[in-house]
Amino acid sequence: LTKNVPMFVCTMAYPTVPCPLHVFEPRYRLMIRRSMETGTKQFGMCISDSQNGFADYGCMLQIRNVHFLPDGRSVVDTVGGKRFRVLRRGMKDGYCTADIEYLEDAKVS
């Protein structure tokens, strides 16, 4: 998953660290539903940036569980995966998307 990755612009996320989310905005409700329906069960998380919309670096989040509430909101249990760098920004149905490349850690001998 490196092209047109859905982006949740909110907070910092880190690899292996749980990131529970309360999703109430219609654009992100749609994004979460699509992530579940397509089977990828993941999306990118970046902090906001006033010049570019969102930061140049972020972390993929893997959806572990979603609890849909009767009014359309949801509580989403996610955990951080790989870190990435944004190559190109886009938009789809109100939420941000990006083409990304994953970051590799320098190996220590």
Buried (B, 14 or more C-beta within 10 A) or exposed (E): BEEEBBBBBBEEBEEEEEBEBEBEEEBBBBBBBBBBEEEBBBBBBBEEEEEEBBBEEBBBBBBEEBEBEEEEEBEBBBBBBBBBEBEEBEEBEEBBBBBBEEEEEEEEE
